[in-house]
Amino acid sequence: MPNDRGIQDSSGLARALTGDTKGAIADFEAYIAQANGYTKAQRQRWVKELRIADLCHLIAKSKTIAHAASLHQAMSKIKVDEVICIKGSTLIVFYTPSQCWEFRIISRTGGIFGEQKIYYTAEAALRTGLEWLRDER
């Protein structure tokens, strides 16, 4: 694996999206070893979530490799703030290039849910996402 942090970070995300949990964790840990500050703490949370909830397994069930690659390209301008796994579903809170917070939920069956609503804080998007999860049947 090249020593470039950006490549390791992108590779970790691509591996996570294609279901390679061990590879994603290895890439993120290599990135973490060279990072500092917010991104280091964020990737540490991602590794923890990957280990605890096997997030990659949920995503891989419903996504093809081609879709994961296009999703990675689209997400390259998005800042992911939280990834939380609850009862088999995954809540993702992120900051968009249009400078607003949003959330999406990946259900246990692989469906992706959310709304095109703008939230002015990560906390507001997280709170609404948690409400959606609570109401999910």
N, C-alpha and C positions, 0 to 999 in steps of 0.2 A: 504494500500500500504506500503510495507517495506520502511524503511528510507535509504536504500542503494542507493547512487546517481547513481551508474552504472546501477542498476536495473531500477530506474526511467527513466534514459536516454534511455536505450534499450526499455523499455516498451513504452515510448513516440514515438520512431521511429516505433516500431511494430504497435502501434495503428494508427499512421499516415498512414502507408502503407496499413492498412486494412480498412481505411475510418472512424475511430472513432476520429473525429476532436476534440470533447470536451474532450475525454479521453487523447488524445495526448497533448493538451494544458495544461491540469491539471498536467500530468506527467512532461512536460518540465518546467512548472512554479515551481513545487516542486524542480526539479533539479536546476533551476536558483536561488532559494532562498538559496541554499547551495554552489553554485559554485562561481568562481571568474575568472577574466581575460578573455582570448580569448573565452573559451568555453561558458562562461556565455553570452557574447555578441553575439556569434553565435546562441545559443539557443533562445535568445531574438529575433533575426532576424527570426528564424524559426517560432516562435509563431506569430510574426507579419504577416508573409507570410501565415500561416495557417488561420489566421483570415481574412485577406484581400481577398485572392484568393480562399479559400476553396480548397486548394491543395489536401487534402485527398479525396475529392469527385472525382476529376479527376483521381487519382490513383486507387481508389476503383472500378471505372467503368470497368477497364480492367484487374484487377489482382485478382486472387483467394487468399484465406488466405494461402494456401500451398505455392504458389509462393512468396507471401510477406515474409513468414518465410525464404525461401531459399535466397531471395534477401537480407534480413536483415543479414543473416549469411555471405553472400559474401561481403556485405558492411561494416562488422565490422572492416575491415582493411583499409577502405577508409575514408579519411577526406573530408567531404563536406564543401566547402568554401562559395558558394553562392547558393541560391534558389530564382529564380526570376520568377514571373508569369506575362506574357504579352499576352493579347488578348486570354485568355483561354489555352495557352500553358505554360509549365513550363520548365525553363532552370536550369540545375544543373551543377555547376562547382565543380570538386573534384580532390583531390590528391591521387594517387594510391600507393600501396606498392612498385611498381617499380620506384618510385620517379619521377613521371611526372604528369602533369596536363592534364585533359581531361574534356569534357563536354558531356552531354546527354540532349536531349529535349524530354519531354513527351507531345505529341500533344493533342489537345482538344478531340480527339477520343480515346486516350489511347495508341497510338503507341509510341515506343521509338526509337529515331534517334540519330545518332552521328557517329563518325568515330574513328578508332583505331590510330589516329594521336597523337603524343606526343607534348605537349606545355611546354615550360620551365618556364612559369609564369602563375599564375591564370588570370592575365589581358589578356594575349594572348588567353587563352581558352575562357574567357568571351567574348572577342571581336568577335571571330569566331562564338561562339554560338549565339550571338546577330545578326550577319549577317545571319545565318541560319534562325533565327526567322523572320527577315525582309523579306527574300526571300520566306518564307513559304506562300503557297496560300491556 
